[in-house]
Amino acid sequence: MVRQVVGIAGIVVCWAVTALSPARAAEEAWRFLDGLRQRGYHDVVLDYLDQISSSPACPEDLKKVIDYEAGLSLVSASRLANLDARQELLDKAHERFDKFLKAQPDHLLASEAGTQMANVLVERGKIKMELANTPSKSPAEKKRLIEEARKHYEEAKKAFAASEQKVFERLKSFDTTRLDERKEADTIDRRDQARSEYVQAKLYIASATYEIGKTYDPKSKEYQEHLATAAKLYNELYEKYGTLIAGLYARMWEGRTYKDLGDYKTALEIFREMLSLPDSPEAFRLLKNQSLILMLETYTGTAAKNYKEALNRTQAWVEAARGDERSSSEGLAIQYLGGIAALEYAREIGKNDAAFRENVTAARGYLEYVNRIPGEYQRRARETLTAAPEFGTVKMEEPKTYAEAKDRGDYAWGTMVVLLGKMNQPGIKKEDLLNLLKEKNQARDEAIKFYRMSMGMKSADVDLQTLNLNRFRLAYLYWDAGDLYSAAVMGEFLAREYPQSVGARKGAEIAVKAYRTLFTDLKSDEDRSFEANQINNIADYIIQLWPGEPEADEALMMLIDTAVDNRTMEKAVEFLEKVPADSPRRGPAELRTGQALWAAYARSLGQPDDKRPSPGELDAMLKQAREKLQQGIARMRKPIDEGADPDFSLVYSVLSLAQILINEGQSEEAVKWLEDPKLGPITLIAAKNPLTDKNSFQIDVYREALRAYVGAQQLDKAEKVMASLEAAVKAGGDADVNKQLTQIYIRLGRELQELLTRLRKENKVEQMQKVSKGFELFLDKISSRKEGNDFNSLNWVAETYYGLGAGMDPGGKTVPPEAETYYRKATTTFLEILKRCKAESNFAPGPGASTTVMIRMAAALRGMGKYEEAMKLLVSILTEKENRVDVQIEAALTYEEWGAERPGYYEFAIKGGQQQGNKFLVWGWGGIARRVASLAQYRSIFHQSRYHLALCRFNLAQTQSGAQRTQSLEQAELDITRTRQLYPEMGGDEWYDQYDDLLKKIQKALGKDAVGLKTKPVVAKSR
């Protein structure tokens, strides 16, 4: 899920104020206030400010400005209220600003508070203008109200001008010489604050000038002059302060002014300019949304009408909207205008056009969405839905009091609960379930709407417990609707501020799960630190406040899962030990942690030699993974032994345990688990247990069983399970069954190779010999069968021989005798396959099978050091199929390894070889990289090629001296650094560490500091 905006993302941090340092608490409090205001939760802001003002946990700098912050929220709230309530909210805002000024006359924000008091006059002027434009007003009343509005604007302008002068005088008091950031930080802060207030005051003056002009008839001289002056003032601000957000707002309002002057071309150019801004920082995103609103107003409400463009812009915005951005005040405005555009475009093209109904449907969708949510555009949307004959009739009476809104919310909540009960009935039909789901979602949305409305109408005498019950319900409703940030906000607010209230514990659970879901919705290479911190904060709070309760156990599970995803296994184990032994969550937690430890072990094996943990550390990791899985399985199997059915997670954990035992060389023990009468995956497959219906799971089980049976030298069972594996693949319905089987056998050979390589490096000779002997016996048995061998069985024999050889081969110029023996057996078997493909028309599973076998045979020849024979085989393929990338890779590898004997072949590996005419038949690493660079599906191959390109130059340099050596090393360094410039992610986890390790070696050889790539890039998340 794409995150909402920065301010919204930080909403809930401040709930953890008591657990933070004073400096951090203050910082998070500001993030909270900004974020909550952007989401329109002004009632929650006011409640929070009133409560925290008397709390010892309140940061000192926040305590001093609580009245000022309350005034800001009251002004914002007034813009969303109805006309009757707006004046009262503005009066309260004026009181809070005045109270702040009297208590803190010398505060840095004192000037800004005065400016905000003037801004209250502007808001009052807007109210008068709205009243004047009410159809029921007589001409005389309208004139009076407009004059009153103009008077408010003129008074505000004078106040803004006075504020500007005061701030200017304060700004002049600062020394214009450069200030020392270390010694004069406070002075710099005061200067920057004054500068910001100065620009803001000038912006307010321009806006007041604009509003004064709008009180005149558009055809009048006064209207034209005031708006022209406002446009000029906005432009001057933009030209001077265009790098500041205030300057950009001036630019947007300049566009608005030109729109009102009828210069639509200039206005639209400015709006397009604003829409080209990036989405980050968050203030830009908000500015862009407001600019889009003005553009849509221009297209739908002026002579510059362009309904189709307005609709396209709306659709694009909706598709890219973040989180619950659609329900923000800007989002509602955009969708309302988009609905108008769709409706008018439908009328424009006429009923006979095929797209007529499509556009009417789009219009209704946008308008009905807006109609569900209280706000400025709800009434307009409802009126359009009611008046347009294309839509039919829409009737809806809105609540006018807290009690009415709460009753509507309670009714919708009850409806939703009933529908949920019906949905959970056994045997319900799919069609009925879908209808109930639609009704449930409608009821849910209604409940959200009216509960939110009631919260905005509450008075001091409303029962607190009732309010908190509504808050819990809202948290749940937001969760159900997928509005995860709002769910987290409301759930954590309830848990922290009213921990003894109804729903506090469940609200906390919703909060931690919401953050957890937000965390998992982001990709692993995105910055997920905010979500992880929020999970930790609320989970720690739950665990401390309600230890031993189910919610605390659930919080620990969220911590374990997050630690696992962040690959901080020591934290995962630490959290696991906090789950009580008698908790029903302990067993699942042990299984999850055990599987994660096993995955961490596998990742560690794939690291470069200098970064891989020591053999002792690897053994400890494997042992810990095995122990956690064994503990979890033992805990979870108790009810299974008593007759209960196992779940998939438990059975999968048994498979993971078997894999670990195989890798520890304990194949006999792995067989016992695979055949366990209650939990064994082989046993359950044989019994046709529904848990094993997933075809991919059966294939995984058979693959591991084959490894276990061979390792335990139970060769008859191995032969049977091999047949079962092939049958399972064929039953999967894959379009290219034989290709899938080939890939499985190659993977099995690679796993065997990796196991033997590890055992060899760890000097575990006895285990290595035991594993290799078991496979050798089985392979000899399969290959010597007179009947029953087909392409797939012989291919597996060949691949496994190759894996045995590669596992015994430490690399270097000399191939160990045992490795050479296995390579030779692989080559012999591959050759046998090719002969039978040629002699028997039905032996090869497909037209490309022989080519694949030839490639693998070339790899075996390469393993034996028979590079010339391998290259001849590859060239014979490339002569007919030059674009086979897998063949080109094998040819480049052959040249590269040949270079260890004859350094000149490194050049062929780099640049290509086997010249035909004016080109090379073999591309080399450079040629492969160039040809696949633009193809996303070959991204891993691209990085493989770029890595080996640099590796070949590095290896070539080891055979050179003097200037030649330096040149080769510098080119190798350039190969990697240039790749970094063009592809900062460097192939991700698969290739980054290899690039880094090689670059360090190159830098060291050049006599430089071996710093490598320095930092691993993190993909920033959308905000």
N, C-alpha and C positions, 0 to 999 in steps of 0.2 A: 504494500500500500504506500503511495506517495504521501509524504508528510504534508501537513498543512503549512503554516508559516512559522517563522522563527519565534515571534511573540507568542503564538498559540502553543508552540512546542514547549515553551518554557513555563507555561501557566502554573503547573502544579509544583514546581520546584520549591516554592516558598512554603509549602505546607510542612517542609522538613526544617523550618527555621530553628527549632529548638535543638536539632541535632548538628547544627553547623556552627562554625566559628562566627563571631560577630561580623567580621568583614564579609564572609561568604553569605551570611544570612541576609545582610543588607542588599547585597548584589542580587540574590535570588528573589527578594521581595519586589525589587523594581521589575525584574523579568515577569514576575507573577502579575503585577498590576497592568503592565503594558499588554501582556498576552490576553488577560481576561477582558480588558476593554475592547480589544480587537474582535473578540468573539461576541461582544454585546452582553456579557454577564455583569451588567452594572449593579444589579441588586446584590449579587454575591460580593462584588468589590466593596460596596458600602457596608455590608454585614461584616466582612473581614476587617475593614479599617476600624469599625466601631469596637469590635472584639479585641483586636490586637493592641489598640491604643492603651489599654490598661494592663496589658500582659508584660511581665518582666522579660519575656523573650523578644519583645518588639525592638528592633534595631533603633538606636538613638536618632540616626538621621531620618528615619521614616517617621518616628514619633513627632518630630518637629514640624513635619509637613503634612500630617494626616488631614487637617482641614483643607489644605490646598488640594490634595489628591481627591478628597471627597467632592470638592467643588468641581473638579474636572469630570468626575464620573456623573455627577448630577447634570452637568451641561450635556454630556453625551447621551445620558438616559432621556433627556428632554426631547432629543431629536427623534426618538423612537416612540414616544408616547402620543396619545391623542391630544387634541388642542386644549381640552379642559385641564389635563394634567400637566401640560408643558409649562404653563405659566407658574404653577406651584413649584415644580422642580427647579425652574430658573430662579425663583425667589430664594429657595433653599441654597442653591449654588452661590448666589450673591452673599447670603449670610455666612457661608463657610469661608469664602474668599476674604470677606471683611474681618471675620474672626481671626483668620490666619495673619492678616496684615497688622491687626492690633497686637497680636501676641508676638509676632516676629517681624517688626518693621525694618530691621536691618538684614534680614535673610537674603541670600542670593536670589531667591525666587520672588522677592517682594515686588519687583518691577513686573515680573511675569503675572503675578496675581492681579496687579492693577490692570494689566492688559486683558486678563480673562474677565475681569469685572466689566470692562468695556465690551468684551465679546458677548456678555450676557445681553447687553443692549442690542447687539446685532441679532441675536436669537429672538429677542422680543419683537424686533422689527419684522423678522420673518413670519412670526405668528400673526402680526397685524396684516401682512400682505396675504397670507393664506386666508384669513377671515375676510379680507376685502374681495378676494376672488371666489368666495362662496356664492353660488347662484342666487341664494335667497336674499342677498343684501341689495338694498335699494341704491340707486346712483349716489344719493347723498351720503348714505352710510359708507359706501365704498370709498368715496372721496375722502371722508373723514379718516377712515382707517389707513388709507395710503399716506395721508399727511402725517398721521401719528407714526407710521413706520418710517417715513423719511426723517422725521425728527429724531427717532431712536438712532438711525444710521448716522445722522450728522453729529449727534452727541458722541456716538462711538468713535467717529473719525477724529473728533477733537481730542478725545481721551487717548486714542492711539498715537496721535501726533505729539501729545504731551509726554506720553510714555517713551516715544522715540527720542525726543529731545533729552529726557533724563538719562536714558541709556547711553545716548551719544556722549553726554558729558562724562558719564562714568567710564565709557570706553576711552575717552581722551586722557583720562587720568593714568592710564597704564603707559609705562615707558615704552616707546616704540622700538627701542633697541632689542636685540635678540635676548630672550630670557634663557636662563640655565635650567634645563628640565630637571636636573637633580636637586638643585638648591631652591628653585622658585616654582615648584609644582603647584602649590596653592594659588600663587599669583596667576599662573598660566590658566588654571581652572576658572578663576574669576574673570579673567580676560575673555576666555572662550565662551563663558556663559553670557557675558555682556554682548559679545559679538553675535551670538545666536539670538539673543533677545532683540538686538537692533534690527537684524534682518527680518525677524518675525514681525516686529512692529511695522516696518515698511510694507510688509506683505499685507498686514491687516489694513493699513491705510489704503492700499490699492483695492482691496476687497470691499471696504466701506464705500469707496468712490463708485465701484461697480454697483453695489446695492442701491446707492442713492440714485444712480442713473436708471435703474430698473423700476423706480417708483414713478417715472414719467412715461408718457405715451411714446411707443417706439418711433413714431414719426416726428416727435418733437425735437427741437434743437437741443434741449437740455439732455435728453436721452443720448443723442449722438455724441455730444461733447463729453459727458461724464464717462461713457463707455470708451471713447477714444482715449481719454486721459488715463482710464484704468488700464487699457491695453498698453499704453506707453509705459506706465509705471511697472506693470508686470514684465515687460520686455527689458527695461533697465535692470530690474532685479535679476532676471535670467542671465543677461549679458555679464553682469558683475559677479553673480554668485551661482552660476550654472553648475558648479561642481558640488554644491550643497543640495540637500533634499528640498530646502525651502526655495532655492532657485528653480529647481525642476517643477515644483508645484506652481511657481509663478508662471512658468512656461505653459503648463496645462491650462491654468486659468486665463492666460492670454488667449489660448485657443478658444476657450469657452466664450470670451468676450467677443472675439471675431465672429463666432457662430451667432451670437445675439445681434451683432451689427449687420449680419447678412453676408459677410465675407466667408462663404463656406469653403472655398478653395484653400484659403490660408488656414482656416480652422482645422480642416481635415489633414492638411500637411503636418500641422503641429501634433495632432492626435496620433498620426502614424509614427511620428518621431518618438513620442512617448511610449508607444507600444513596442518600439524596437529596443527599449531598455532591457537589460538582463533581469531575471527573476530574483536575483540576489544582489544586495541585501533585501530583507523583507519589505522595507519601506518602498523599494522599487516595485515590488509585486502589487502592493496596495495602490500605488500611483498608477500603474498600468491598468488595473481594474477600473479605477475612477475615470481614466482617460477613455477606456473602452465605452463606458456608460455615456460619456459626452459624444463620442463618435456615433453610437447607436441612436442617441437623441437627434443628432444632426441628420442621419439617414432616414429616420422615421417621422420626424416632426418638423421638417423644414422643406424648403423648395429644392434642397439638394438630395431629395429622396432617392434611396437605393436599397429597396427592401431585400433584394437577393443578397447583396453584399453584407447587409446587417445580419441576415439570417446565417450566412456562412461564418461570419465572425463569432456569432453566438454559439453555433454548433462546435466550432473549434475550441472555444473557451470551455464549454461544458465538458468536452472530451478530455481536456487537459486539467480540469479543476482538481484541486488537492483536497484530500480528506473531506471535511464537511464545509468546504469553501462555498459550495452551492447555496448553503443556507445562511451565509453571511449577508449583511445588508447590501454589499456591493454585488454579490452573487444573485440576490433576488432582483436587484435593479436590472442586471444584465439579462436575466431570463425573462423578466417582464417585457423589456424592450424587444428581446428576441421573439417572444410570443406575438407581440404586435407586428413585428416585421414579417413573421410567417403568415399571419392572418391577412395582412395587406398584400403580401406577394401572391397568396392564393386568389384573392379578389382580382389582382392585376392580371394574372394569367387566365382566369375564368374557369368556370366549372367544366368546360369541355376539355380542358388540358388534363393529361394523365396524372400530372403531379399535383392536381388541385387537392385531392383528399390527403395526400401525403403531407402537404404543408398545413392543412387545417389540423391534422392530427398532431403535428409538431407544435403548432400554436397552442392547442389545448393542453398538451403535455407541459409546456413551459408555464402557462398561466395557472393550471391547476396546482403545480408544484408551489408557485408563489402564493397561491390562495390558501395553502395549508399552514403558512408560517406567519405569525403576527409581524407587522412591520409597515413601513411607509407604502409599500407597493401592494399590500394584500387587498386593500379596498379597490384599487384600480384594476387589479386582476379579476376580482369578483365582478366588478361592474362590466368589464369586457366580456367575461364568460356569460353573464346574464343577458347582455344587450345584443351580442352577435348572433344572428339567426343560424349561423353555421354550427353553433355549439348547442343550441337548445336552451333550456332554462336551468340556472343554478341558483339555488336558494340556500342561504346560510345566515342565521342570526348569530352575531358574535356576543360572547359574554361581556357584561359591563362591570362586574364586581369580582372580587377574589372568590367568593363562595360559588358564583356561577361557573367561573372558569375551573375551579377545583372539582365541582360536580361533573362537569363535562369530561375532565381528565379521569376521574374515578370511574365514570361509565365506560370510557374507552379502555381503561385498564382492565376492568372486569370482563368486558367483551373479549379482550385479548387472552385473558387467562382461560376463559371457557373454550375458546378456539384452540388454544394449546392443548387442553385436555382432550379435545376431539382428535387432534392430530396424532396424539400418542396412543390412540386406541389400536389394539392389535387387528391385523387383517384389513386395514383401510386401503382402499383402492388408490392407485397413483393419481388418477384424475381428480378424485375427491380431495386427496392430500394437497394437490396443487391449488385447488380452489380455496381450501381452508388457509393455506399459506398466504395467498393473496389477501384474504379477508383479515387474517391476523396482522399482516404488515400495515394494512390500512388503519386498523384499530390502534396499532402501536404508534403510528405517525400522529394520529389524532391525540393520543394520550400525551405524547411529547409536546405537541402544540399547546394543549390546554394547561398542562402542568407548568410549562414555562410561562404561559400567560398569567397563571395564578400567582407565580412567584413575583412577577412584576407588579401585581396589584395588592400584595399583602400589606397589612397594617400592623402596628405595634401590638395589638391585642390578639393576633393570630397565635394559636397554640403552637409552641415550639416542636413538640413531638409530632404533630401533624405535618408541620413543615419538613421535618427530618424524614418522615415516612415518604413524603412526596419526593424529597431529594434522593432517597434510596431507589424509589421507583424510576426516577429519571436516569439514574446511573445504569440501572438494568436496561431501560428502554434504549438508551444511547448504545449500550453494548450490543443489544439485539439488532439495532439498526446499522451497526458497523461504524458508528461515530465514536471511535475509540478514544480520541482525546477528550471529548466531552464526558464520556463514561469515566475516564480516569480522573478528570477534574472533580466531578461530582462525588464519585466514590471515595476519593482520598480526602476531600473536604469534609465529608461526613465522618469519616474514621478519625481524622485528627482533631477536628473541632468539637465533635459530639460523640466520643468513643463509647459512651454508655447508652446511646440512643438506639432505637429500633433500626435494624439494618446496617449498623456501623460496621460490624465484622464482615458481613457479606459485601458491603460497599467497598471495604478494603480489598477483599478478594477480587472483586470486579476490577478494581484499579490495577492491581498487580498483574492480572491476566491481560488487561487491556494494553499495558506497557509491554508485556511479553509478546503479544500478538504484533504490536507495532514493531518490535525488535525483529521478529522473524519475517515480517513482511519486507524488510529491507534486505538487500543483497549483502553477502558476506564481505564484499569489497567496498561497501559504503560505510560511512562513519556512523556507527551505532552507539557511540559512547553515551549520548543523552538518554536513550532508552534504557541502556544497561544501568546507568546511574539511578534512574527513576525506579527501576525494578529493585535495585539494592536498597534504596531509601525506604520505600513503602514496605518491602518484605521485612527489613530489619525492624521496622516499627511494629508490624503485625506480630513478629516472633517475640518481641519484648513484651508487648501488651497482652497477648493472648497465648502464652506458651502452652504447648500440648494440645491446643484446640485444632480441629480439622483445618481451619483457615491458616494456622501457623504451619502445619505440615504442607499445605498446598503452596504457601509462600516459599518454603524451602525447596519444593520441587521446581518452582520458577527460577530460583537462584541456581540450583543444580543445572537445569537445562541451559540457562544463560551462560554459566561458566563453561559448560561443555561446548556451546556454540562459539564462545570466545577462545576456546582451546586453552583455558587456564585450569588444567586438570587438578592441580593441587587445591584450588578453591572448590572445585566440584566435590572432591573427597572430603574436604573440611565441612562443607554444607551437609553432605550425606551423613556424617557422623552426628550431626545435630538432630536428625530425624529419629524420634524415639523408636526403640527396638520393637515395641508393641504397636506401632502405628501401622495402619493398613497401607500407608504410602511408602514404608521402608523397603519392602520387596521390590516394587517398581523402580524406586530410586536406585537400588543396588544394580538392577538390570541395566538401567539407563547409563549409570556411571561405568559399569563394567564394559558395556559396548563402546562407550566413548574412549575409555582407556585403551581398548583393543584398537580402535581407529587411530588414536594418538600414536600407539606403537607402530602401526603400519606407516603412518606419515613419517615417523622418525627414521624408519628404514630407508625411505626414499631420499633422505637428505644427503648432501655431499659428505665425503669422508671427514672433512675437518669440522663439520657441524653436527654430524651424527653422534648421539650419545654413545658412551663406551659400551662394550659388550655386557659388562656388569649392570649398567644402568638399563640397558635394553631388557636384560633378563628380569630385572626388578619390575619394569613396566609390565612385561608380559605376565609375571606372577601376580601382580596386583590386579590386573584385568581379570585373570582367571579366578582369583579369590573372590572378587566382588560378584562376578557372575555366578559362581558356585553358591555364595551366600544368598544371593537373590533367588536363585532357582530353588534352593532348599527351603527358603521361606515361602515361596509361592507354590510349591508343589504339595504342601500339606493338604489343602482342600481338594487337590486333584487326586491324591491317594485315597481320599474319603468319598470319591465319586463325582466330584465336580468336573466340568469340562475345562481344559486349558484354553488360554487365549493366545492369539498369534504372537504377541510380544514375548511370552514365556517360551514358546516353541522356537522362535527366532533366536532367543538368547541361548537355547541349547545348541543350536547350529553354530552360533558364535563361539561358544565354549569348545565345541568340537574343532573348530578352525584353530583356536589357540593351542589346543592339545596337539594337533597335527604339527604346528609350527614349533612346538617344544620337543618334537620327536616322540610323542606319546600316542602313536597311532592306535595301539590296542585300546587305550582308555577312550580315545575319540570314538572308536567303533561302539563301545559300550553305551556312550551317550546317544549316538545316532540311532541305536537299536533299543533304547530304553522303552520298556513296555507301555509307559504312560505318556512320556513326553518326547520320545525319540522321533525325529522327523521322518526317518525311513519307515518306522513302525506306523506312523500316522498316515503316510502316503499309501502304504500297503492296505491300510484299513479304509482308504478313501474318505478320510476325515475332511470336512468342508474347509477347515483352516488351511489345508494344503492345496486348495483348488487353484491358487495362483500359479500359472504355468512357470513363471520366472522363478518362483520359490522352489518348485520341484527341480528345476534345472540346477539351481544353486546347491540343493541338497545332494543330488546325484553327483555333482562335480566334486563336492567335498568328500562324499562317501567313497568315490573312486580313489581319491588321494589316501583316505584312511585305510581302505582295504588293501591297497597296494603296499602302503607303508607297513601295515601289520602282516603282510605276506599272506593274506587270505585271498588267494588269487582267483578261486572259483567265484567268490562273491564279487570280486572286482570285475570279472568278466560279465557277470549278470548285470551289475549296476551300470556298466558301460553301455550295454544294450538298452537298459532303461533310460539312460541319458539321451541316447539317440532317438528313442521313441518319444520322449517328452518334447524334444526339440521339434520333431516332425508333427506332433500333435498341436503345437503352438500356432500352426497356420501361417508361419512366416513365409513371405513370398519367395525368399531365397534360403531354404532350409540348410542346404549344404554350405553356403557361405557362413551361416550362423554357427554351424557345427565346426567349421574350420576355425572360426574366431575363438570358439570355446576351447578347442584343442590347443591352439596357439597360446591362449591364456593359461591353460593348465601347464603347458611346457614352461612358460615364463615364470609361473609361481614356483614350479619345481626348481628352475634355475635360480630364482631369488633365494629360496630356502637353502639350497646347497651353497650358494655364494656366501650367505650369512654364516652358515655353519663353518665354512672354510675359514672365513675371516676371524671367527671367534674361536678357531682352533678346536672345534668340537668334532674331532676326527671320527670317533666311534659312531656318533649320531649320523654324520654325513655318509659314512660307509653303509650304515644300516638302511638309510633312506634310498641311497643309490642302488644298493643290492636288491631291495624289494622291487623297485621299478625295473631294474634290468631283468630280473626273473620274469616279471609280468610281460614286459615287452617281448622278450624272447619267446614266451609262450604264445602270445598273440600272433607275432610275425611268422611263427613256424607252423601255425594251423594250416592244414591242407585245404580246409573248406571254411567258409564263414567270413573270411576277410573281404571287406569291400573297401571302397575308396576312403570312407571316413575312418574306419578302424586302422588301416595302414597309415593314413595321414596322422592320426594321433600317435601311433608308434614312432613315426619319423620325428614329429614335433617334440615328443618327450625325450627321444634320444638326443635331439639337439639341445633341449633344456638341460639334460644331464651333462652334456659336454660343456655348455656355457657355464654351468654352475661349478664345474671343476676347473675352469680356465681362469686364472688370475689376470690374464692379459700379458702383453709383452711379446718379445720376438720368438720365444720358445713356447710351444704348446705342450703341456704335460701329457704323458702317454695315455693316461686314463681318459683325459678330455678328448684327445685325438681319436681314441677308440670309439667313443660315443659319436663324435662328429662323423666318423667314417660310417658307422651303422646308420646314422641319419641319412647320409648321402646315398647309401646303398638302398635304403627303403624308399627314399624319394625317387630314385632311379627306377625301382621296381614299379612304383605307381605310374610313372611316365610310360613305361613299357606296356603296362596293362591298359592305360588310356589309349595307346596307339593300337593295341592288338584287339581290344574288346570294345565294340561300339557303344555298349551301354554302361561301361565301367565308370567313365567320368560323369559326375553329377551335372555338369554344365559346360558350355563352351569355354569359359574362362578358367576352369579348374586346372588344366595343365599348366597354364601360365603362372598361376599362383604357386604351384608345386615347384616350378623351375626357379622362381624367385627364392623360395625357401631353401632349395637345394644349393643355390648360389651362396646363400648365407652360411650353410654348413661347410661348403668348400672354403669360404672366407675364413671360417673358424679354424680350419686346418692349415691356413696359410697358403692355400692354392689359389692365389689371387688371379693368375692368368686364366685358369680354367673357369673361375667364377665370372670373370669379366666377359669371356667369350659367350658364356651362357646368357648373360644379361644383354649383351649387344645383339644377340640373335633375337631377343624379344623386342628390343628398342627399334630394331630395323623395321619392324612391322607396326609397333605400337609405341612410338616415341613419347606420347603424352601420358603414359602410365607413370604416375608420380611415385608409386611404391617401388617401381623398378628403378627409377632415377635415384631414389634415396638409397637403395641397396647398392647401386653402382657407385655413388659418391662415398658411401661407407667403405666399399672395397678399395677404392683409390686411397682413401684416408689411411686405412690400416696398412695398405701396401707401402705407403709413405714411410712407415717405421723402418722398412728394409731399404727402400730406395726413396730418399727425400724428394726427388723430382716429382714423384706422384702426388705429393701434397698440392702442387700447382694444378694437377688434373682434378683433384678433389675440389679445389677452389673454383677453377675457371671452366672445367669441363674437358672432355677428351673425345677421341674417336672422330676426328674431323671428316666431314663429308661435304665436299664443295666448300661453301663459305660459312659453314656452321658446324658446331659440335653436336654429335648425336647424343652424347652423355652431357647433361647440362652442368653438372657440378653443383656445389652448395649455393654459389652465387646465382646461377641460372635458375635453380629451383626457387630460391627466395624471391627473385624478380617476378617469376611467373605466377606465384600463388599469393603475392602480397595483397592484392585487392579482393581476394576471395575469403569471406569470413569463415567458411567451413574448413579452410586449410590454415587457420591461424596458428595452430600448434605446430604444423609442419613448417610454416614460415619461421617460427622461432627456433625450431630444431635446426633449420638450415643456417640461420644467422649465427646461432651458437657454434655450430660445427665450422662455419666459415672462419670465425675468430680462433677456434681451437686448432684448425689446420695451420693457420699462420703462426700461432704460438709454437706448435710442434716443429714447424719448419725452422723457426728461429733458433730452436735448440740445436739444430745441425749446422747453423751458420755462425759467423763471427764478424766483428767489426761493424761497418756501416750497414751491411746487408742484414745482420741480426737486428740492429736497432730499427731499421726500416720495417722489417717484418713485424716486430713487436709493436711499433707505433701504429701500423695498419690494423693489427689485431685489436689494439685499444680503440682505435677509431671505429672499427666495425661495431663494437659494443656501445660506445657512447653515442654514435649516430642512431643506433636502434633505440636507445633510451630517449633521444630527442623526439623521434617520430612516434614511438610506442611506449609512453611512460610506464605502462603497467608491466612491460617486459614479459608478457606471456603468463602473468599471474603466478600462482604457487607452483605450477608445473615447471617453469623455466627460470623464474627470477633468481633463485638461490644458485642455480648452475651458472648463470651469467655473472653473478656477484663473485662467486668463488673463482671463476676463470679470470675475471678482471683483476682481482687481487694478485693472482699469480703473475699476470702480465705487468702490472704496476711494479711489483717487487723485482721482476727481471729487468725493468727499465731503471731501477734504482730510485723509484718514487715511493711515497708512503702508500702502503697497501690499504687504501680506504674503500675500494670496491665501489658499489653503487650508492653507498652512504645511507640512504633512507629508502624504505619501501613505500611506494606511493599508495595513498588511500583515496578511493573514488568518493568525492563529496556527494552527500545525499541532496536530493532536491528538497527545497524548503518552500 
